């Protein structure tokens, strides 16, 4: 029997693991088979995480957090949770490889997934000129013209990164101004390799075996036009990874887990949630880490309140 199992990783999951491990809870982290580390594993320079004067690469930050958690005794399992039973006093977590964990408490940090365009040809062209990860696939588009769909900070970051490879980057945005932060928008506007297709949305991905062009629709006039490109990177937001949680913990209309703010407690005793699975507003690595810390503290306090014969390890005080 585990004291705490953390389902998910990323800044929230790994921070929760650090705090839970230092509390002597020996947490198991079901980090994911291909999603371990979360979205920061596909992020280039992280400039706003405190303590890194010159910035840090997203994967390096996640590797450091994971190693720190393991140093204090966390066990990282690189597998996907495929079934959860969270209602009873003993929680059950099953993984894709068939391993089953039972725990007194669970911290949910499954994060969010890239939002898709919703086009019929999207599945067919995924990996054939259509991508959601510039750091993964940008190299394949050297000296080619490509597009980035989106208008937030993620889209700005993708576009700026892709100028290292592409001859030209066109940002396709459905409005007449960016939603991105001022500093990121200014960097994009100052880059000579970036152009913007304002008031435009993708109506169709054109190409049989690979992306050859976008058919754009003007969001004001409805007129359509072709944009010849060799690749398109989608950065239009994320959806919470809460599919396994439907019918168990309370979710809002968009699938985000509801917690009893300012705590991280869900509607189920002993079940806590943190990071982008909860946060639709800030979505920053540092805020995810903060809620991961809070979830570990909440889980510790929950376990400390159980009868002595229900806990199997001594609960130690967490120091800041």
Secondary structure, DSSP 4 states (H G I P E B T S, - for coil): -EEEEEEE-HHHHHHHHHHHHHTT---EEE--SS-TTGGGGG--EE--STT-TT-EEHHHHHHHHHHHHHHTT-EEE-S-EEEEE-SSSSEEEEETTS-EEEEEEEEEE--EEEPP---TTHHHHBTTTEES-HHHHGGGGTT-EEEEE--SHHHHHHHHHHTTT-SEEEEE-SSSS--S-HHHHHHHHH-TTEEEETTEEEEEEE-SSS--EEEEEETTT--EEEEE-SEEEE-S-EEE--GGGTTTS-B-TTSPBP--TTS-B-SSTTEEE-GGGT-SS---HHHHHHHHHHHHHHHHHHHHTS-GGG--SPPPPPP-
